[in-house]
Amino acid sequence: MSAWSGCEGALVNKTAMRLRCRQILAGPLGRLTEEDALFLLTEVFPRHPDWSDKRGAGVSHIELRVHGAYRTRSFFLHRVDGSAVDISYRVAIDGVRNTAKVLAAARFEVLSQVSGWKRRHPPSADGMHCDHIIPFAKLFADWLGAIDLTAEEIVVTSQRVGHHDLFASRDLALTWQRYHRRHAAFQWLTAAENVVKSDSAPDEIANWVAEYDRAERQVT
């Protein structure tokens, strides 16, 4: 009996599936064993919202690579036509809901910068809103592009103090904080001005915000 067959009954929920995926991800780089590939191709990856596009004409094998600017370990599907594409087991298991948590964590990671600007630049009237001149979601999207990661690839961890999520990688958190400090600029807006700016946001920003809103409304 194979190891996978022996623990088949235990791998029936998402927590066990994540654990199994992390174990595979921690293994040797290169082509996965048939046993590990079979588990991913039958139990995990078909759950991915873009599975039909990811698999293309068919998958010949799966490879574990070090990928991106932060040298993260990633699964790559090698298709029968010779092409290859990366695929996230987290997205497959949890869907896109992780993006909402990541954006919330990103806001909390730079909260001290926003609070510091507010103290140094008090508003001229009550009821004004502190606004990112470049929308926050756009700043975050640009940072992700600069480091060659997606929101789904960033792991967040829950904190009991204040019940806020933070980036699990403190190196990533520091990089994001430095990027935000260099590129973010703030202004005070009245409530009416804030509504006008939100309504006139470019489509790409509106799409980002809509994606996070949809993700937060999804039932786990």
C-alpha positions as CSV (number, residue, x, y, z in Angstrom):
1,M,0.0,0.0,0.0
2,S,1.4,3.4,-0.9
3,A,1.9,6.2,1.6
4,W,-0.9,8.2,-0.2
5,S,-3.3,5.2,0.0
6,G,-2.5,4.7,3.7
7,C,-3.4,8.3,4.7
8,E,-6.2,8.8,2.2
9,G,-8.8,8.9,4.9
10,A,-6.9,11.7,6.7
11,L,-6.6,13.9,3.7
12,V,-10.3,14.7,3.4
13,N,-10.3,18.3,4.5
14,K,-8.6,21.5,3.5
15,T,-6.2,21.6,6.5
16,A,-4.9,18.1,5.7
17,M,-4.6,19.0,2.0
18,R,-2.6,22.2,2.8
19,L,-0.3,20.2,5.0
20,R,0.3,17.6,2.3
21,C,1.0,20.3,-0.3
22,R,3.5,22.0,2.0
23,Q,5.3,18.7,2.5
24,I,5.6,18.3,-1.2
25,L,6.7,21.9,-1.6
26,A,9.5,21.4,0.9
27,G,10.9,18.4,-1.0
28,P,13.7,18.3,-3.5
29,L,13.5,20.5,-6.5
30,G,12.8,19.1,-9.9
31,R,10.2,16.7,-11.3
32,L,7.7,15.4,-8.7
33,T,7.2,11.7,-8.1
34,E,4.3,10.1,-9.7
35,E,2.6,9.7,-6.3
36,D,2.9,13.3,-5.4
37,A,1.8,14.4,-8.9
38,L,-1.2,12.1,-8.8
39,F,-2.3,13.7,-5.5
40,L,-2.0,17.2,-6.9
41,L,-3.6,16.4,-10.2
42,T,-6.6,14.6,-8.8
43,E,-7.2,16.2,-5.4
44,V,-5.9,19.7,-5.5
45,F,-5.3,21.4,-8.8
46,P,-8.8,20.6,-10.3
47,R,-10.2,23.0,-7.6
48,H,-8.2,25.9,-9.1
49,P,-10.6,28.5,-10.6
50,D,-8.3,28.7,-13.7
51,W,-7.7,25.0,-14.0
52,S,-8.9,24.6,-17.6
53,D,-6.5,27.3,-18.7
54,K,-3.7,26.1,-16.5
55,R,-3.8,22.5,-17.8
56,G,-4.2,23.4,-21.4
57,A,-4.1,20.4,-23.7
58,G,-3.0,18.2,-20.8
59,V,-0.3,17.9,-18.2
60,S,2.7,15.7,-18.8
61,H,4.4,16.2,-15.4
62,I,4.8,18.6,-12.5
63,E,8.0,20.3,-11.5
64,L,9.0,22.1,-8.3
65,R,11.0,25.2,-9.0
66,V,12.5,28.2,-7.2
67,H,10.7,31.1,-8.7
68,G,10.4,34.9,-8.6
69,A,12.4,37.7,-7.1
70,Y,12.0,36.3,-3.6
71,R,13.1,32.8,-4.7
72,T,9.9,31.1,-3.5
73,R,9.2,27.5,-4.2
74,S,6.4,27.0,-6.8
75,F,4.7,24.2,-8.6
76,F,5.0,24.3,-12.4
77,L,2.7,22.3,-14.7
78,H,4.5,21.0,-17.8
79,R,2.0,20.6,-20.6
80,V,2.1,18.0,-23.4
81,D,2.7,20.8,-25.9
82,G,6.0,21.7,-24.3
83,S,4.8,24.9,-22.4
84,A,4.9,25.3,-18.7
85,V,2.9,27.5,-16.2
86,D,3.0,28.0,-12.5
87,I,0.0,27.1,-10.3
88,S,-0.8,28.0,-6.7
89,Y,-2.1,25.2,-4.4
90,R,-3.4,27.9,-2.0
91,V,-5.6,29.3,-4.7
92,A,-6.8,25.8,-5.6
93,I,-7.7,25.0,-2.0
94,D,-8.9,28.4,-0.8
95,G,-9.9,30.2,-4.0
96,V,-9.3,34.0,-4.3
97,R,-10.4,34.8,-0.7
98,N,-6.8,35.1,0.4
99,T,-6.5,38.4,-1.6
100,A,-8.8,40.1,0.9
101,K,-6.8,39.0,3.8
102,V,-3.5,40.0,2.2
103,L,-4.8,43.5,1.4
104,A,-6.0,43.9,4.9
105,A,-2.6,42.8,6.2
106,A,-0.8,45.1,3.9
107,R,-2.8,48.1,5.3
108,F,-2.0,47.1,8.9
109,E,1.7,46.7,8.0
110,V,1.9,50.4,7.1
111,L,-0.6,51.7,9.6
112,S,2.2,53.5,11.6
113,Q,3.2,55.4,8.5
114,V,-0.4,56.6,7.9
115,S,-0.8,57.5,11.6
116,G,2.5,59.4,11.6
117,W,1.5,61.5,8.6
118,K,-1.9,62.3,10.4
119,R,0.0,63.5,13.5
120,R,2.4,65.7,11.5
121,H,-0.4,67.1,9.2
122,P,-3.6,67.5,11.3
123,P,-6.8,68.1,9.2
124,S,-8.1,71.6,8.8
125,A,-11.6,70.6,9.7
126,D,-13.5,67.8,11.5
127,G,-14.8,64.9,9.5
128,M,-12.0,64.8,6.9
129,H,-10.6,61.6,5.4
130,C,-6.9,60.7,5.1
131,D,-6.5,59.6,1.5
132,H,-3.7,57.9,-0.5
133,I,-3.1,60.2,-3.5
134,I,-2.2,57.1,-5.5
135,P,-4.9,54.6,-4.4
136,F,-3.7,52.1,-1.9
137,A,-4.7,49.1,-4.0
138,K,-2.7,50.5,-7.0
139,L,0.4,51.0,-4.8
140,F,0.0,47.4,-3.5
141,A,-0.5,46.1,-7.1
142,D,2.6,47.9,-8.3
143,W,4.7,46.5,-5.4
144,L,3.5,43.0,-6.2
145,G,4.5,43.5,-9.8
146,A,7.9,44.9,-8.8
147,I,8.7,41.8,-6.8
148,D,7.1,39.3,-9.2
149,L,4.6,37.9,-6.8
150,T,0.8,37.6,-6.7
151,A,-1.4,38.4,-3.7
152,E,-2.3,34.7,-3.5
153,E,1.4,33.8,-3.0
154,I,1.7,35.9,0.2
155,V,1.0,34.1,3.4
156,V,-0.6,36.1,6.3
157,T,-0.7,35.1,9.9
158,S,-3.4,36.0,12.5
159,Q,-2.3,38.1,15.5
160,R,-4.2,38.0,18.8
161,V,-3.2,41.6,19.6
162,G,-5.7,43.7,17.9
163,H,-6.9,40.7,15.9
164,H,-5.1,41.9,12.7
165,D,-3.4,39.8,10.1
166,L,0.3,40.4,9.3
167,F,2.6,39.1,6.6
168,A,4.1,35.8,7.8
169,S,7.4,36.8,6.1
170,R,8.9,39.7,7.9
171,D,11.4,40.2,5.0
172,L,8.4,40.7,2.7
173,A,6.8,43.0,5.3
174,L,9.9,45.2,5.5
175,T,10.2,45.4,1.7
176,W,6.5,46.5,1.5
177,Q,6.9,49.0,4.2
178,R,9.9,50.5,2.5
179,Y,8.1,50.6,-0.9
180,H,5.1,52.3,0.7
181,R,7.3,54.8,2.5
182,R,9.0,55.8,-0.8
183,H,5.9,55.9,-3.0
184,A,2.9,56.8,-0.8
185,A,1.6,60.3,-0.5
186,F,-1.4,61.5,1.5
187,Q,-3.9,64.2,1.4
188,W,-7.0,65.2,3.5
189,L,-10.3,65.0,1.7
190,T,-13.8,66.0,2.7
191,A,-16.3,63.1,2.7
192,A,-17.8,64.4,-0.5
193,E,-14.4,64.7,-2.2
194,N,-13.6,61.2,-1.1
195,V,-16.8,59.8,-2.7
196,V,-16.0,61.7,-5.9
197,K,-12.5,60.2,-6.1
198,S,-13.8,56.7,-5.4
199,D,-16.4,57.1,-8.2
200,S,-13.8,58.3,-10.7
201,A,-11.1,55.7,-10.0
202,P,-9.6,54.1,-13.1
203,D,-11.1,50.8,-14.1
204,E,-8.0,48.8,-13.1
205,I,-8.2,50.2,-9.6
206,A,-12.0,49.7,-9.4
207,N,-11.4,46.1,-10.5
208,W,-8.9,45.5,-7.7
209,V,-11.2,46.9,-5.1
210,A,-14.2,45.0,-6.4
211,E,-12.1,41.8,-6.3
212,Y,-11.3,42.2,-2.7
213,D,-14.9,43.2,-1.8
214,R,-16.2,40.0,-3.6
215,A,-13.6,37.9,-1.8
216,E,-14.6,39.2,1.6
217,R,-18.2,38.5,1.0
218,Q,-17.6,34.9,0.0
219,V,-18.5,32.2,2.5
220,T,-15.7,30.0,3.6
